[in-house]
């Protein structure tokens, strides 16, 4: 690891005036440092180097700019550098300015950095304020996200996780759920966006977080938004249903083609189930979900589902839909106060359930050839961001 003298020498080369070949070697060195935890810790404590990286994103050398952005992506993926980047370097306003340029080549890297920095509540508020008070505003971010070709050079998929992360905050949820803005209606079609699971997952996470505000449930389930078909359709498969079951479903879920595929990403399936579960927190919400015959889709999903934790989420939702209504005073499941003794027992049961799921998943992975990693983990206790 570099000492203070070497760090100062490194900093001396990280200027716009430095000869291009020397500058390129130096940014390559910094990028290499971001590949290790010790390196990221060192750079997180070297605010002047972080500021220099931001300055060099304006360099005339594309290779230098690319190194700087990838270094910032790696640094922003580590929580211990969030505060220095956001508060000491004031990184976010500068990134937003470049993001607004429809010709900018590195907007995808900017979206990744913003998504990373907004992941935890600690700095999510700083990112929100930079967007809303100093930057373009949330309305513009949504416009860019929903535009088919705002910037033809990049994909901008990570604006989805950014929106999801920002909905940790009540201010963002209020903006998205504003009945006069029609923001949530613009986001709904992206639950079926086939080209990117990142964008799709970001939108589903956004919807899930917005469903925590139970005062909006009737509006969300009603005709003005009609959110339920958008949450159920990705969970539906090609199974044949009886005529009676089919007629009870929303029109968009009737007579699906034989090649209909369910959502491939298990984390997204779980978030969809969590969103529907939240919508059943109130008596009226449960009534509306039951009336749309959601149980039929969930029943078939449960037969098909191979991921233990997703199957458990599906079971919990089915149990809510087939159970008797709670007694008076306990109709809103988000507001029920649980006695400490019962809460302890429930926590113990939940721990045992998670242990069972972990064992099942381990056995399942052992039985598979190869395997894959899940890039996102979602804990459904409260509105929160997606981990990258």
Number of C-alpha atoms within 10 A of each C-alpha: 9 12 9 10 9 11 16 14 11 17 18 14 19 26 15 16 9 12 11 17 10 12 22 21 15 19 23 17 14 23 23 15 21 24 13 13 13 12 17 25 16 18 21 23 13 16 16 17 20 26 18 18 25 21 16 22 21 14 18 11 15 14 14 23 21 20 23 26 23 18 25 24 22 21 29 27 22 16 16 15 22 22 17 19 22 21 13 13 18 17 21 23 18 16 20 21 11 17 23 17 12 15 14 14 17 20 24 19 21 24 23 24 24 27 30 28 31 30 26 19 16 13 18 26 17 18 26 24 15 20 19 16 12 12 20 16 15 19 15 14 20 18 13 18 21 17 10 10 13 17 18 12 14 16 17 24 20 26 25 27 30 30 29 30 30 28 27 24 19 15 13 20 23 14 17 25 21 13 16 8 12 14 17 22 16 15 19 22 12 19 24 19 14 10 9 14 19 20 25 26 28 27 27 28 31 32 27 27 27 27 24 22 17 20 10 17 21 17 16 22 19 14 9 12 17 16 21 21 18 19 23 21 22 19 23 21 20 14 14 13 14 7 10 8 15 17 15 16 20 17 12 11 19 15 15 17 11 10 9 13 14 18 20 11 14 19 20 26 25 22 25 29 25 26 24 23 23 24 27 25 21 20 15 16 23 19 13 19 18 18 13 17 17 23 19 17 19 21 14 17 20 18 9 12 18 13 16 18 20 23 22 17 19 23 16 14 19 19 12 16 19 10 8 8 13 12 7 7 9 14 16 16 15 14 12 11 9 10 8 9 9 10 12 12 11 13 12 12 12 12 12 12 14 15 12 14 18 14 13 15 16 11 11 14 13 11 10 8 6 7 10 6 5 10 11 14 14 14 12 14 8 10 23 24 29 27 17 14
